[in-house]
Amino acid sequence: MVEMTMTTMMDVNGVYMEQEEEWEREGLLDPAWEKQQRKTFTAWCNSHLRKAGTGIDNIEDDFRNGLKLMLLLEVISGETLPKPDRGKMRFHKIANVNKALDFIASKGVKLVSIGAEEIVDGNTKMTLGMIWTIILRFAIQDISVEEMTAKEGLLLWCQRKTAPYKNVNVQNFHLSFKDGLAFCALIHRHRPDLIPNYNQLSKDNPLENLNLAFDVAEKYLDIPRMLDPEDLINTPKPDERAIMTYVSCYYHAFQGAQQAETAANRICKVLKVNQENERLMEEYERLASDLLEWIKRTLPWLESRQTDNSLAGVQKKLDEYRQYRRKHKPPRVEQKAKLETNFNTLQTKLRLSNRPAYMPTEGKMVSDIANAWKGLEGCEKSFEEWLLSEMMRLERLDHLAQKFKHKSDIHQGWTQGKEEMLSSQDFRSCRLPELKALKKKHEAFESDLAAHQDRVEQIAAIAQELNALDYHDTASVNARCQLICDQWDRLGSLTQSRRQALEEAERVLEKIDQLHLEFAKRAAPFNNWLDGAREDLVDMFIVHTMEEIQGLLDAHEQFKATLGEADKEYQSIVGLVQQVESIASQHSIPGGLDNPYTSLTAKDESSPKDITSKWAEVRQLVPQRDGTLQAELRKQQNNELMRRQFAEKANSVGPWIERQMDAVASIAMGMQGSLEDQLVRLKEYEQNVYAYKSHMEELEKLNQGIQESMVFENRYTQYTMETLRVGWEQLLTSINRNINEVENQILTRDSKGITQEQLNEFRSSFNHFDKNRVGHLKPDEYKSCLVSLGYSLGKDKQGDIDFQRIMAIVDPNNSGYVLFDAFLDFMTRESTDSDTAEQVIDSFRILAGDKPYILPDELRRELPPDQAEYCIQRMQPYKGPDGIPDALDYMSFSTALYGESDL
């Protein structure tokens, strides 16, 4: 058969397809196929040549002189070819064939390896290839279904026409037609009266089916028998070209029905767009309702400031908030981004299909959702700040409560028995030395009492601070503080009364013991110093910085520097006791071993009043205090390390996010390459951002460690975890929004047919007047932009009216600004072809047979089942005087599709 490469390219001027060389070769090497092509092509040529009163018998011989070939081309094209050469010489024949081949080439068909000499010599392969090329160009090329190639379009036409027939499945142009049912179904679909008993046909009788179809087509449709039923049945794989040629005759025979199919296609297209738009609207309403309801449920929890006023309770709330940020909020961030993307896509599709802009139900606008989201983020920030401040407050309250208890325990331990002592009348039965001793002892007590005044004031100050900070157990604190203050007042009164009594008795008793007095005077302050030192050495503290712990270390070193002088004082006091013992022993003074002036001792280590045991305790507490301060120093050093680690990571992540934001904003300006390039770059940025997410997770872990260590400030970085979270979410939102905008611009460009140069010109003008780089234009900026593009807008009242009309188109929601998508749509929509309500009405009128109404059966016959039911459910009953039962009003339905009436 024909070994050749035949390329038929279709461009906007008419060249329509490129055949695959391998398919061509396989189709022409089979002898059975050659036989089928001879019969089919001969019959096809004769169906046209008979219009000129002639025909052919042998396809490779009758075209050799070129005369009938030229005549065939004139008949099928309706044009006149150059005058043929009437000579019988070989060169005359070659000249005629070349005229025919030149005419074929002038129709945009490129013939490779087919020359006039092969045709004149009767080359069967070349002759069949040439006739197939003519059939493609003049019989099949004009077949177009949904912008497919001719072969694909013809196959789709057969599939659609035979779709209602369950025993027919057309998948190709060879095996699918062997049983003859496909041919019968095509005839029955368009002329059911020609094959009324179609349902009785069976796949088991292919010869009967083929003969029936060929006979009916020849008798009633004027389609000659181009195929041999026996050849089709007996050939394993019938010739595809022969069947395509024969089926194309069916297509042209039923060309009148094609107009109805085109009308049905238009309606299907419009209804499909409308159905998709309704689905997007319903999805937007559902997503918006769900997101707003979630925000509504979440806000009361974030706005609540109720706690049990305990550190554990606040820590639990902080853990719940972290769980919310990690698990509950991220899916809602994605839902919000999807909501905005769906809304923008819906509005773009509505503009491109000339539908009115979509207005969500009240309270579910994109701006409403943005405001609700902004309120949620504000509540999150204030809630976290409140939790951290509560942690600091409760920690300090806990520290103050323990300090209050410690000081109160020491004070009440000191005051124990003091009231009984001051109320005692023991001095009335004393001898003079004993009275002198009692007086000196009382003086020493007064010194001790004065020394304890500072501790009482500290206890009162701590209680006042606990009240100011709303400590949960202020009742017990206030009760104990009041008990101490009342006791202190009684001690003052009792001390003054006893002094007056002793001074009254002093006139009688004069002898004093100087050594005991000296011991009392020196031992009392030293004992007070010991008590204060012991108290300071076990005093609890809380620090947050290296400077604070270093201050405590410095103070402790200063204290240790005073231990030398304290040891000298201790030795001096012990020396006084030794002197008393020596004198008492030497002079046998009655009661000389008992110091009448103080209860302090320097020898009885089992007594809490013994300064020797207190001094030993102080010396033991000093190294313990060293260890405590060093442990706290290590803790603060670790906190400092965590601050530096967080700052190092934050100082890297923060600028990275800012650079990505700048880069995305730069791409969004739309002047860097084509839209596809911008989309690729944005998606690359999106991938890079998701790949960078591990750095944010690492920061979250560092931040959790910092908060758990009660570190509330970091001087090494200006970034906080909250600012980084917000920046991260803004970056993701910006990328998603810009990807959506670029995709919509591509959709607008492709559907409207604008060039990249036009798009760049529009973007350049838009960016020029977008001075603040906010992505939209104010009305005055937009007006200047239109003028710069040559749009005529007068400065008179009419010019203002025209501009307001334009604003109503590009800003249907009265947002006060114009987005680039709306600007681009306005600049292109008036110059492009698009579906209108009038076109849809004309299409329905064709399906209805020019009737002002249409019946459900007609819709079900011409439209796919789902779209037919869609129309039937939404069309109003026809109310005209010429209406019949079940008649439907397709005119009001069509106008409703484009927002001109209610659907």
MARRO-443760 format. One record per residue (C-alpha): residue in one letter; x, y, z. Coordinates in steps of 0.25 Angstrom, whole numbers, plus 5000, padded with zeros to 4 digits. Layout:
BEGIN
aXYZ
...
***
This chain:
BEGIN
m500050005000
v500450155000
e501750175008
m501750325010
t501750435020
m500550525019
t500550645028
t499250725029
m499450845039
m498250925044
d498451075047
v497551195049
n497451205033
g496951055031
v498050955031
y497450865042
m498250735046
e499550655046
q499450515043
e500350415050
e501350355040
e501350215047
w499750205047
e499850245032
r500850135029
e500150025037
g498750065030
l499350045016
l500149925017
d498949825019
p498449765005
a497049755011
w497049905015
e497549935000
k496349864995
q495349935004
q495950065001
r495850034986
k494350014987
t494050124997
f494950234990
t494350194976
a492950204981
w493250334988
c493850394975
n492650344967
s491650404977
h492250544973
l492550514958
r491150474955
k490750614958
a491550644945
g490950524938
t492150434938
g492950334947
i494150244949
d494250094949
n495750074952
i496250174962
e497750164958
d497450164943
d496350264941
f497150384948
r498450364940
n498150464930
g497750564941
l496450604934
k495450534943
l496350574955
m496250724951
l494750704949
l494550634963
l495250754970
e494350854962
v493150784967
i493450764982
s494050904983
g493150984974
e494251054968
t494851054954
l496251004951
p497151044940
k496850994926
p497350854924
d498250804913
r497550714904
g498750644898
k498950494900
m500450504902
r501050474915
f501550614918
h500050664915
k499550564926
i500650604936
a500250754934
n498850724937
v499150644949
n500050754954
k498950854952
a498150774961
l499250754971
d499550904971
f498050934974
i498050834986
a499350904991
s498651044990
k497650995000
g498650985010
v498950835009
k500450795008
l500750665000
v502050595003
s502550484993
i501350494984
g501650544970
a500950554957
e501850444951
e501350334961
i499950374958
v500150364943
d500850234944
g499650174951
n500350154965
t499250104973
k499850144987
m500050284982
t498650294976
l497950244988
g498850334997
m498450454988
i496950424988
w497050405004
t497650545004
i496550604996
i495450535005
l496150595017
r496150735012
f494850745006
a493950645013
i494550635027
q495250755030
d494050845033
i493550745043
s493750815057
v493250765071
e493650845083
e494950895076
m495550755074
t496250705061
a495350655050
k495650515053
e495350535068
g494150615065
l493550515056
l493850405066
l493150495077
w491950525068
c491750375066
q491950345081
r490950455085
k489850415074
t489950265078
a490050285094
p488550255096
y488750115090
k489250015100
n489749915090
v490650015083
n492050055088
v492750145078
q494250145082
n494950155068
f494750145053
h495049995050
l494549895061
s493349985066
f492649975053
k492849825049
d491449785055
g490649885047
l489949935059
a490650065060
f490250105045
c488750065048
a488850145061
l489250275054
i488150255044
h487150225055
r487550345063
h487350445052
r486250365044
p485550265053
d484450245043
l485450185033
i485850065043
p484550055052
n484949915057
y486349955062
n486149895076
q486049755069
l487449765063
s488549675069
k490049675070
d489949535065
n489449575051
p490549665046
l490349635031
e488849665033
n489149795041
l490149845030
n489249815018
l488049885025
a488850005028
f489550015014
d488249995007
v487450095015
a488550195013
e488650174998
k487150174996
y486750285005
l487950375009
d488650364995
i489850305001
p490450204991
r490950064996
m492450094999
l492749975007
d492549825005
p491849755017
e492649625015
d493949705015
l493649775028
i493249645035
n494349555030
t495449655032
p496049655046
k496349805046
p495549875035
d496149995029
e495950125037
r496050225025
a494950145017
i494050145029
m494350295033
t494050335018
y492750255019
v492350315032
s492650455028
c491550435017
y490550405029
y491050535036
h490850625024
a489450555021
f489050585035
q489650725035
g488250785037
a488250725051
q489550775054
q489050915056
a488150865068
e489350795073
t490150925073
a489050985080
a489050875090
n490550895092
r490451035095
i489351015105
c490150905112
k491350995113
v490551105119
l489751015129
k491150955133
v491651085136
n490451125144
q490450995152
e491951005155
n491651155160
e490551105169
r491450995174
l492551105178
m491451195184
e490951085193
e492351035197
y492751185200
e491451205209
r491751065216
l493251105218
a492951245223
s491851195232
d492751085238
l493951185240
l493051295246
e492451195256
w493751145260
i494251285263
k492951315270
r493151195279
t494651225281
l494551375285
p493851355299
w495051255303
l496051355298
e495351475305
s495151395318
r496051445330
q495551345340
t496651265348
d496651195361
n497751295365
s498851185366
l500151165358
a499651025354
g498351075349
v499051185340
q500051085335
k498950995331
k498251105323
l499651135316
d499750985312
e498350995306
y498651115299
r499951055293
q499050935289
y498151025282
r499251095274
r499850965269
k498650875266
h497350955266
k497751085258
p498551035247
p497450965240
r496551095241
v497751175235
e497651075223
q496151085223
k496251245222
a497251235211
k496351135203
l495151225206
e495851345200
t496351265188
n494951205185
f494351345186
n495351405176
t495251295166
l493651305167
q493651455164
t494651435152
k493851325146
l492551405148
r493251525141
l493751435129
s492351375127
n491651515128
r490951475141
p490651575152
a491651585163
y491451495175
m490951555187
p491051465199
t489951465210
e489951575220
g491051565230
k491851465221
m492651565212
v494151545211
s494251675219
d493351615230
i494251495231
a495551575231
n494951665242
a494551545250
w495951485248
k496651615252
g495851615265
l496251475267
e497651505266
g497551625275
c496851535286
e498051435284
k499051535287
s498351595299
f498051455304
e499551415303
e500051545309
w499051525321
l499451385323
l500951425324
s500651545333
e499851455342
m501051355343
m501951465348
r500951515357
l500651385364
e502051345364
r502351475372
l501151445381
d501651305384
h503051365388
l502451475396
a501551375404
q502651285407
k503551405412
f502351455420
k502251325427
h503651315430
k503851455436
s502551435444
d503051305449
i504351365454
h503651485460
q502551405467
g503651315472
w504451435478
t503151495484
q502751365491
g502651385506
k503051535505
e501651575510
e501751485522
m503151535525
l502751685524
s501551655532
s502351585543
q502451655557
d503751575561
f504551705564
r503651735576
s504351615584
c505751635579
r506951685586
l507651805581
p508651735572
e507551655567
l506651785564
k507851855558
a508051725549
l506551735546
k506651875542
k507851855533
k507151725527
h505951815524
e506851915517
a507451805509
f506051765505
e505751895500
s506951895491
d506551765486
l505051815484
a505551935476
a506451845468
h505151755464
q504351885460
d504951865446
r504451725444
v503051765449
e503051875438
q503551775428
i502451675431
a501351785430
a501951835416
i501951685411
a500551675415
q500151805409
e500751755396
l500051625396
n498751705397
a499151795386
l499451675377
d498151605380
y498751485387
h497751365388
d497851345403
t497951495408
a496951465419
s497951375427
v499051475424
n498351595429
a497851525441
r499251475445
c499851615442
q498751685450
l499151585462
i500651615461
c500351775460
d499351765472
q500351685480
w501451785476
d500651895482
r500351815495
l501851785496
g502151935495
s501151975505
l501651865515
t503051905513
q502752045516
s501952005529
r503051915534
r504152015532
q503352115540
a503252015551
l504651975551
e505052125552
e504152135564
a504852025571
e506252075567
r506252175578
v506352065587
l507251965580
e508552025574
k509651915574
i509851865560
d510751765553
q511551835543
l512051705536
h510651645534
l510151785529
e511351785519
f511051645515
a509551675513
k509851805505
r510851735496
a510151605495
a508751655491
p509151735478
f510151625475
n509051525477
n508051605468
w509151615458
l509251465458
d507751455457
g507751545445
a508951475439
r508251335440
e507051395434
d507751455422
l508551335420
v507351245419
d506451355412
m505851315399
f506051395386
i505551395372
v506351455361
h506151465345
t507451525341
m508951505342
e509051645348
e508151615359
i508851485363
q510151555362
g509651655372
l509251545382
l510651485380
d511351625383
a510451645395
h510851505401
e512351535398
q512151665406
f511551595417
k512651485418
a513651605419
t512951645432
l513151505439
g514551545444
e514051655452
a512851575457
d513751465462
k514551575470
e513251615476
y512851475479
q514151455486
s513951585494
i512551545499
v513051405502
g514151475510
l513151555518
v512451425522
q513851365526
q514051485535
v512751475542
e513051325545
s514351365550
i513951475559
a512751395564
s513651275567
q514651365573
h513751445582
s512651345584
i511551455579
p510151395581
g509451375568
g510751415561
l510651305551
d509251355546
n509251485538
p508051565543
y508051655531
t507851555519
s507451415516
l508551405506
t509651305509
a511051275503
k511251135509
d509851055508
e509851005494
s508550935496
s507851065498
p507251145487
k507751265494
d509151225493
i510051315484
t511051205483
s510151105476
k509551225467
w510951265463
a511351115459
e510051115451
v510351245444
r511751185440
q511051055435
l510051135427
v511051225420
p511551105411
q510151055409
r509751195404
d510951195395
g510451065388
t509051125387
l509551245380
q510451165371
a509251075367
e508451195363
l509651255356
r509651135347
k508151145345
q508251285340
q509451245331
n508551145325
n507451245323
e508451335317
l508851225307
m507451205303
r507251355301
r508451355291
q507951225284
f506551275282
a507151415278
e508151355268
k507051275261
a505951385262
n506951485256
s507151385244
v505651345242
g505151485244
p505951555232
w505751425224
i504151445225
e504351595222
r505151565209
q504151455205
m503051565207
d503851665198
a504151565187
v502651515187
a502151665186
s503151685175
i502651575167
a501251625170
m501551755162
g501451665150
m502651715142
q503551605143
g503351505131
s502051445126
l500951405136
e501351255135
d502751305139
q502151375151
l501251265155
v502451165154
r503251265163
l502151275173
k501951125174
e503451115176
y503451215187
e502251135193
q503051015193
n504251085199
v503351135210
y502751005214
a504150945213
y504651055223
k503551015233
s504450935241
h505151065245
m503851115251
e503650985258
e505050995264
l504751135269
e503451085275
k504250985283
l505251085288
n504151185291
q503451075300
g504751045307
i504851195310
q503451215315
e503551085324
s504851145330
m504051275333
v504951355324
f504051475320
e505051575313
n506151565303
r507051675300
y507751605288
t506651615278
q505551705274
y504651585270
t503651515278
m503051385275
e501651455273
t502251545263
l502951435255
r501651355255
v500851465250
g501951495239
w501951345235
e500451345234
q500451475226
l501551415216
l500651285214
t499451365212
s500151465202
i500751345194
n499351275193
r498651405189
n499651445178
i499651305172
n498151315172
e498251455165
v499251405155
e498351285152
n497151375150
q497951465141
i498451345132
l496951305132
t496551445127
r497651455117
d497351315111
s495851335110
k495951475105
g497051455095
i497951565100
t499451565097
q500551565107
e500951705102
q499551755104
l499551695118
n500951755121
e500451895116
f499251885125
r500051835137
s501151945135
s500052055135
f499351995147
n500651995155
h501052135150
f499852185157
d499852095169
k500852185176
n500752125190
r500951975184
v499651935191
g499151855179
h497951935176
l497552075171
k496652185177
p495552245168
d496452365164
e497652275162
y496852185153
k496252295145
s497652345142
c498052205138
l496952195128
v497252335122
s498752295121
l498252175113
g497552255103
y496152245109
s495352365107
l494652425119
g494252565119
k494352665130
d492852705129
k491652645135
q491552535125
g492952495127
d492652475142
i491452395138
d492252305129
f493352285140
q492252245150
r491752145140
i493152085139
m493352085154
a492052005156
i492551905146
v493951885152
d493551905167
p492151845168
n492251835183
n492651985186
s493951945193
g494552085189
y495652025181
v495951945168
l496751815168
f497651785156
d496751665152
a495551755150
f496351855143
l496851755133
d495451695131
f494951835128
m496051865118
t495751725110
r494351695112
e493751795102
s494651745091
t494351595092
d493251505088
s492451435100
d491151365102
t489951455104
a488551435108
e488051455094
q488951345089
v488451245099
i487051285095
d487351265080
s487951125084
f486751085092
r485851135080
i486551035071
l486350915080
a484950955081
g484650965066
d484451115066
k483351095077
p483251205088
y483351085098
i484050955100
l483550815105
p484250725115
d484450615105
e485150715095
l486150755106
r486350605110
r486650565096
e487650685092
l488350705106
p489150615115
p488250555126
d488750635138
q488650775130
a487350735124
e486750715138
y487450835143
c486650915133
i485350845135
q485450875150
r485751025149
m484851065136
q483551135139
p482251075132
y481951145119
k480751235121
g480551285107
p479251265100
d479851165090
g480351075101
i480150925103
p480250835116
d481650825121
a482150945113
l483351015119
d483751165118
y485251155113
m485251315111
s485151355125
f486051235129
s487151295119
t487051435124
a487151385139
l488451315136
y489151455133
g488451525145
e487451595137
s486351535145
d486151435157
l486551285154
***
